[in-house]
Amino acid sequence: MKATVLDLRYRMKEVLRAIERGEPVTVLHRGTPKARITPISTTGSPKPSSDKTFGMWKDREDLIDPAKYVRELRKPRNV
């Protein structure tokens, strides 16, 4: 299926139905293909732990308590 930007805006329900049927959607801007929306397969999807970026900061000492780390980042600067 091909869909323009206006189709995405005004006929998103039809675009989503096409994706649910397993049909990839090519997004056109002024007649030129700009992107492709493909359905996510629910079977055989990789687990996050199989991604090489998962757990890449596990050895960092400052991230043992993530909530504390974020609070420190959000503190206002003392000028």
URHUUR-V414046 format. One record per backbone hydrogen bond with DSSP energy under -1.0 kcal/mol. CO is the residue of the C=O (numbers start at 1). NH is the residue of the N-H. If there is no record, write none. Layout:
BEGIN
CO NH
CO NH
END
This chain:
BEGIN
1 26
3 28
4 8
5 9
6 10
7 11
11 15
12 16
13 17
14 18
15 19
16 20
17 21
18 23
19 22
25 37
26 3
27 34
27 35
29 32
32 29
35 27
37 25
47 50
48 51
51 54
53 56
55 58
57 60
61 64
65 69
66 70
67 71
68 72
69 73
70 74
END
